[in-house]
Structures are given as C-alpha cells and as structure tokens.
Amino acid sequence: MTDVFTGDDAARERALIEESDAKDVHDRLEMSLDADLPGLAFKDYAFKGTSDLDKPLDLEMRLSDADYAHSAGPLILLRTRVLGSDTRVVPDAAECAKRKIPIELGRPGRWRDSFAIALPAGYVVDETPDPVNVDVGFASYRSTVSAKGNVLRYEREYVVRQVEIPASEGGDYRKLEGAIVEDEQGTAVLKKQ
C-alpha cells in the first residue's frame, strides 16, 4: 500500500518522523492501521521524499490481513473501503437538535483514496455497493466501486471547501456524514465462478 501526503499533511508527517525513532513510527503506523484491519500483520514501511519539501511524501507499507474477508456460506463478503475514514465527530451535530454554534470541518482540502483488491482465485464479483455522490456546497463526497477481471476497485474523493459551516446548515452536514458512514460500511459480495 502507498499513502501519499501533500501540503500540511506532509509537513505533519515529516515532523513526526523527525521527532520519533523508527520503533515509535512503526508502532504509530501499526496502531492507526489496526483500527480498520484488526487482524493486521504489519510487515514493514518506508518513507520516500522526506527531505524534498517541495514534493509529496510517500509512505510505502507492506501488510496483510487474513481476516479482511468473511465467508457467508459459498459467498465472500468484504468491505470495499480498506482503510481510513472521512467521518468527523461533531458533538450534537448528529442529533437533530437545533445547533447554535457553527460546525468546524478542520481545514479545506481534497483527499482521495484508491484501492485495488485482487479477487481470490475462482471468485467473481456478484454485488457492489451503489456509487455515492453528495455535494452540499461546503463539502462533497463521492465514491465508486467497480470490477474488471480479477480486480475490485474502490475509489473515493472527499473535498472540504469551507471550514466553518453555519449552524443553520446542520441538516446538510448530517446528510453528508450519513452518506460517508454508509459508504464506509459498504460491502461487496463475491461468488464462485
């Protein structure tokens, strides 16, 4: 797996690398991956571009997870979003209570994920989650799942255009978060050929 950091994200990662020894970096990476992949076998990692501040910082990791896919009789179920989450925890924004203070989204930016999952021998894709495309002005989120040959591909893009959302737009925020949560839990179904 390769993770590419740009802008503030790259600066933050470079600072963490500089302030930590190799074991601390390894442990931090393994702990962050374990939230999404509880059966993770984290083998090794390498950063590329740590000293070139004008370019993205690449993190290459080797990992495996024997528990990633689950059998359901003759079918195999797997979550199409392999790693990471774009959901944000905002107190009382999830409830339908009327907010009085604005909602903060952190910082503007564009985050993209692309995962290619090799299908096990003898299996084909039977079902995939529906595509998601939500644009609420202050942010947008879209994702697609496609299958070609023996590869299942999941792609998503999250764009934050406005950092502070007026309290009156809490309904749009809930719509966005609901779509993200549903997408992140999406499951593909594989069947034997």
Secondary structure, 3 states (H helix, E strand, C coil): CEEEECHHHHHHHHHHHHHCCHHHHHHHHHHHHHCCCCCEEEEEEEEECCCCCCCCEEEEEEEEECCCCEEECCEEEEECCCCCCCCCCCCCCCCCCCCCCCEECCCCEEEEEEEEEECCCCEEEEECCCCEEEECCCEEEEEEEEEECCEEEEEEEEEECCCEECHHHHHHHHHHHHHHHHHHCCEEEEEEC
